[in-house]
Structure formats: C-alpha cells, structure tokens
Amino acid sequence: MSTPGLAAELLDCVGAATRRGIRPSVRSIHLPRGFAAGSRDAEFCAVELDDGCIGFSFVLLGDTLPGLATEAGIASLPGRPVAEVAAWYAEPAAARRALGLAAINALTGSVFRRSGYRPNDAADSLGLIAPLPADHIGMIGLFRPLVGRILEAGARLTVAELKPELAQPGERFRVTLDPGELAACNKIVSTSTLLLNDTLDAVLAACRHAGRFAIIGPSAGCMPDPLFRRGVDSLGGTEVVDPDGFRTAFAAGEPWGRFARKTCIRRDGYPGFAALIERAS
C-alpha cells in the first residue's frame, strides 16, 4: 500500500479542507483507453471535480491498469464527495490507491485555485536540480527523456530502478536495483511513482546526503507539506488549463499535454496548506 504515514498526512489535509467547507464532488473519472502504444499520455488516469480541477495518477505500476478495468466501484464515483474517493489512497488495492491519489491531487488544485495560489511554471523538467559537470545526479525511475539532458550537462548519472531488466552498467550512466547506491549523489530527481509504491521513506533515507531532492510527474500534484517535511525540496506537477480540450483529447486517445502546464513548487516560499485553506473561498 502507499506509505502509511504519507497517506495519513495527506488525508489529514483532505479532512482539513473538508472542514473548511471545500467539498467539491467528482464529475468524472478518465481512464486511459485507445492511446497509441508507448504513448506517455496513456500512463495516467485522472479524477475531475465539479469545479473543473483535474488530478492525475500513474497507472503502469503493478496491476493498477488491469485493476482499473475491473474495479466495479468506479461507475458509482461521479457525484460522490472527493474526500470519499481520496480515502482510497490508504487502501491496498493498486487501482483504488491510484484513484485516491488522483482525487487528492484534484482537491489540491481546487484549494490552490480557491485560495488564489498559483504554482510557478516549471522552468525545466528536472525540478530545479540544474545539473552541473561536478554533479553526481541520482534518478529514481528511469526517465529516458531526462537522461540526455543530464549527460549533456556533463554530470554523472546513477539510476535506481525496480525492474531487473533495466539494470545495466552503461557507458555514460548506470542503472541499479539498489537505491543505496544513490547515497553518493548530491542531487536527486525522482518520478512520482514514489507516492504509490511504498518506497518514499526508504529512498529518502538512502538519499539523505543529497543537497537537493525533486519529485516530478503528473502524479506529483498533491499537497506538498508532508513531502517538504520529509526533506523534498521541490515538487513538479501538471495543471490542466483547458479542461474541455483535455477531455476531448483524452477520450480520443490523443496527446493532451498541450492543454496543461507543468508546475513547480519549491519548499522555500511555499505558504503552507493550512494557510491556503484559511484564505480559500
């Protein structure tokens, strides 16, 4: 299941928003169907709220995707309070956990919008870690589009993966199954699957000597507070700016990135979720 402490803390944030009167309902669930093979757009499901906010979650982890195809409870979700769906994040079934995180991410966007808080546009896709020639970058989850950028900067790269078939020494970088090998890295960039596969706290412990730790990806749209308390420096997510365009593209199995923007929230300068719900209207 998801990291127990993280799930409890995120759901505490959901409860605080609900008590403040922020109670949007689920409008629809978007499941990936009909996308071209290998399309990154097919890697996520989404929960859309009745205020137009949309949250994402990764679906290619374990049996998440087949679980979504067979989860009978999904049909009853439209019209239900988002807090009920968010509670699924603490459940053991991978499909429910993914939908729960997507609901938490959607509610986070709702709180941000109601409070007038707008996360910054992402300056780059590396979560502000800015690789330099002297750096040893640690990557958690092989995210191939970023490998070239890190190597072009002249930095060393070590990738920690869960899939044995990806482990390789590499001429310019190496992929390992042992997250302990990230201990020598001074900057870390991680995919947001950490929020779903119960490895967050162990990986953070392995990377405790890193000067910067960034989590990126559409799934990283949750309340940042529990992550910042654990030592994460920045959170890079995705915000849909054109819901109509997104719905049409997603339903047609077409790329939907042009209807969204990439965001980045830094620990320094973030006002805190408690302050945001206080000023939410």
Summary of the structure (lengths in Angstrom):
residues: 281
radius of gyration: 18.0
end to end distance: 33.7
largest distance: 55.0
contacts: 940
relative contact order: 0.17
helix: 41%
strand: 21%
